[in-house]
Structures are given as C-alpha cells and as structure tokens.
Amino acid sequence: MPRASSPAASFPDDIIAAAPRLRAVVVHGTGTDLVPIADATARGVMVANLPGGNAQSVAEYCVLAMLMLARNVLAITNALHAGPWDAARLRGTAAHEISGMTLGIVGVAKLAGGWRESAGRALACEVLGNRRGWTACAGAEPVRLDDLLPASDFVVVTCPLHPKRIIFSIEKGWD
C-alpha cells in the first residue's frame, strides 16, 4: 500500500536498508504513515507510535499558528524587511482578535484537553471537535464534520494520514 504522507515529512524509502542494526522505529505522536512499513516489516523492524505523547506541544504550536494568522504576523514581518515602517503598519489593519473565534479539531483524541486549556479558556475560543466513530470529544463540543468546517475560524487536522481516510480535499470538497 502506498504511504499517504507529504514528501517533506516522510522517511526516505531506503532508510530501513541503510540502518542494518535498526530494531525499532517509534514515532512521537499519532500515526506511522511517514515510515516505510513494508520495508520495516520485511527486515523485522518493529514500528510503533506514541499517540498523545506530544498533545500539549501540538496544542501550543497550533495556538501560536492561530495567533500568527489572526494577527497577520508573516505579512507584517515581510513588509518590515522589505520597506518602511508605514507599509508594515498598514498590514496590521488586517489583524483580528482571537477571542470569540471558533477552533475546529478534526481527529480529536488526547489533544482536546490541551485545546480546551490553551484556546478555549485562555483565548476565549469555542472548541468544536470531530472524531471517527462519532464518540464524545472530551474538551471539545462534538459536532459532525459537515457542521465543523463552516462553523470554524481555524481548523486543525490531527488524525493520521491514510489513503482510505481522505476526509476532505480542495479538489473534492469534504465527505
């Protein structure tokens, strides 16, 4: 089965063969899609993951990304590097406060508690969640994916990549 991962995030296909003493690969976080599983299995290399092991770090990083997007930080920084202060200051007029915005999480698992603390309480955001199997989403209000996407100001996808679990794409919309 082909791996469903981005080229920037996956191990090279020959990495298992290049490490003859390798006995195990452990991925910090959810999913093992970046590891060439067939090669590992053929060489007797165990592949495992630590789901939720980096949940707080992921929550913090995504809150940082939300703040940078809402405050237009990249455009302001680029304008500061390229020209006078006035040009950068104009970019700041597109900035928005996060308070009252909605964060949607696709693939809620152990992340939701961190989100509730980081985004929900600290930034006064509503946190919506969706997970396979339609079970409760601790730390987030459970909603259908069709309701989550249009209701969210920010969407974070935390489920592992898998070719049989394509949730949505720019070309096809969402299922």
C-alpha positions as CSV (number, residue, x, y, z in Angstrom):
1,M,0.0,0.0,0.0
2,P,1.5,3.4,-0.9
3,R,2.2,5.7,2.0
4,A,0.0,8.7,2.4
5,S,2.4,11.4,3.5
6,S,3.9,14.6,2.3
7,P,7.4,14.2,0.8
8,A,8.8,16.7,3.3
9,A,7.5,14.6,6.3
10,S,8.3,11.1,5.3
11,F,11.4,9.0,5.7
12,P,13.3,8.2,2.5
13,D,12.3,4.8,1.1
14,D,15.8,3.3,1.6
15,I,16.2,4.4,5.2
16,I,15.5,1.0,6.7
17,A,18.0,-0.7,4.5
18,A,20.6,2.0,5.4
19,A,20.4,1.0,9.0
20,P,21.2,-2.7,9.3
21,R,21.3,-2.7,13.1
22,L,17.9,-0.9,13.4
23,R,15.4,-2.9,15.6
24,A,12.6,-0.4,16.1
25,V,11.2,2.9,14.9
26,V,9.0,4.8,17.3
27,V,7.1,7.9,16.1
28,H,6.4,10.6,18.6
29,G,2.7,11.3,18.1
30,T,-0.1,9.8,16.2
31,G,0.3,7.7,13.1
32,T,3.1,5.8,11.4
33,D,2.4,7.0,7.9
34,L,5.8,8.5,7.4
35,V,7.6,5.2,8.0
36,P,8.1,2.7,5.1
37,I,6.2,-0.1,6.9
38,A,6.6,-2.7,4.3
39,D,10.4,-2.3,4.3
40,A,10.5,-2.3,8.1
41,T,8.3,-5.5,8.3
42,A,10.5,-7.2,5.7
43,R,13.6,-6.5,7.8
44,G,12.0,-7.4,11.1
45,V,12.0,-3.8,12.4
46,M,9.2,-3.0,14.9
47,V,7.2,0.2,14.1
48,A,5.2,1.9,16.9
49,N,3.9,5.3,17.8
50,L,3.1,7.2,21.0
51,P,-0.4,8.7,20.4
52,G,-0.9,11.7,22.6
53,G,2.7,11.8,23.7
54,N,3.1,15.3,22.2
55,A,-0.5,16.5,22.6
56,Q,0.3,19.6,24.7
57,S,3.1,20.6,22.3
58,V,0.8,20.3,19.3
59,A,-1.8,22.3,21.1
60,E,0.7,25.1,21.9
61,Y,2.1,25.1,18.4
62,C,-1.3,25.4,16.8
63,V,-2.3,28.2,19.2
64,L,0.9,30.0,18.1
65,A,-0.1,29.5,14.4
66,M,-3.6,30.8,15.1
67,L,-2.2,33.9,16.7
68,M,0.2,34.5,13.8
69,L,-2.5,34.0,11.2
70,A,-5.1,36.2,13.1
71,R,-2.5,39.0,13.7
72,N,-1.1,38.8,10.2
73,V,2.4,38.4,11.6
74,L,4.1,36.9,8.4
75,A,2.9,39.8,6.2
76,I,3.9,42.4,8.7
77,T,7.4,40.8,9.2
78,N,7.9,40.6,5.4
79,A,6.8,44.2,5.0
80,L,9.2,45.3,7.7
81,H,12.1,43.5,6.0
82,A,11.2,44.9,2.6
83,G,10.5,48.5,3.3
84,P,9.5,51.4,5.5
85,W,7.6,51.1,8.8
86,D,4.4,52.6,7.3
87,A,4.0,49.7,4.8
88,A,4.2,47.2,7.7
89,R,1.9,49.2,9.9
90,L,-0.8,49.1,7.2
91,R,-0.6,45.2,7.2
92,G,-1.6,45.4,10.9
93,T,-5.0,46.7,10.0
94,A,-6.0,43.2,8.8
95,A,-5.2,41.7,12.3
96,H,-8.1,40.2,14.3
97,E,-8.5,39.2,17.9
98,I,-9.0,35.5,18.5
99,S,-11.4,36.0,21.4
100,G,-14.8,34.7,20.3
101,M,-13.5,32.8,17.3
102,T,-14.1,29.1,16.8
103,L,-11.5,26.4,16.6
104,G,-12.5,23.1,14.9
105,I,-10.4,20.0,15.5
106,V,-10.7,17.1,13.1
107,G,-9.4,13.9,14.7
108,V,-10.0,14.8,18.4
109,A,-8.3,12.4,20.8
110,K,-6.0,13.3,23.6
111,L,-5.5,16.8,22.1
112,A,-8.8,18.2,23.2
113,G,-7.9,18.7,26.8
114,G,-4.9,20.8,25.8
115,W,-7.0,22.7,23.4
116,R,-9.7,23.5,25.9
117,E,-7.0,24.9,28.2
118,S,-4.9,26.7,25.5
119,A,-7.5,28.0,23.2
120,G,-10.8,27.6,25.0
121,R,-10.2,29.1,28.4
122,A,-7.0,31.2,27.8
123,L,-8.2,32.8,24.5
124,A,-12.0,32.6,24.9
125,C,-12.4,30.5,21.8
126,E,-15.1,27.9,21.2
127,V,-13.6,24.5,20.6
128,L,-15.5,22.1,18.3
129,G,-14.4,18.5,17.7
130,N,-15.0,15.7,15.3
131,R,-13.7,12.1,15.5
132,R,-14.2,8.9,13.7
133,G,-16.9,6.7,15.3
134,W,-18.8,9.8,16.5
135,T,-18.0,9.4,20.1
136,A,-17.7,12.1,22.8
137,C,-14.9,14.6,22.4
138,A,-13.5,15.4,25.8
139,G,-12.6,19.1,25.9
140,A,-14.5,20.0,22.7
141,E,-18.1,20.2,21.7
142,P,-18.7,17.2,19.4
143,V,-20.1,18.1,16.0
144,R,-20.4,16.5,12.6
145,L,-17.6,17.3,10.1
146,D,-20.2,18.9,7.8
147,D,-21.0,21.3,10.7
148,L,-17.5,21.8,12.0
149,L,-15.9,23.1,8.8
150,P,-18.2,26.0,8.0
151,A,-18.5,27.0,11.7
152,S,-14.8,27.2,12.4
153,D,-12.4,30.2,12.0
154,F,-9.5,27.8,12.3
155,V,-9.4,24.1,11.5
156,V,-6.7,21.7,12.9
157,V,-6.5,18.2,11.4
158,T,-4.8,15.9,13.9
159,C,-5.7,12.4,12.5
160,P,-3.1,10.3,10.9
161,L,-2.8,10.3,7.1
162,H,-4.2,7.2,5.4
163,P,-5.3,6.8,1.8
164,K,-8.6,5.2,2.8
165,R,-9.4,8.0,5.3
166,I,-9.4,11.1,3.0
167,I,-11.7,13.4,4.9
168,F,-11.6,16.4,2.5
169,S,-9.5,17.9,-0.2
170,I,-9.5,21.2,-2.1
171,E,-10.5,19.3,-5.2
172,K,-13.3,17.2,-3.9
173,G,-14.7,19.2,-1.0
174,W,-15.4,17.0,2.1
175,D,-17.3,13.8,2.8
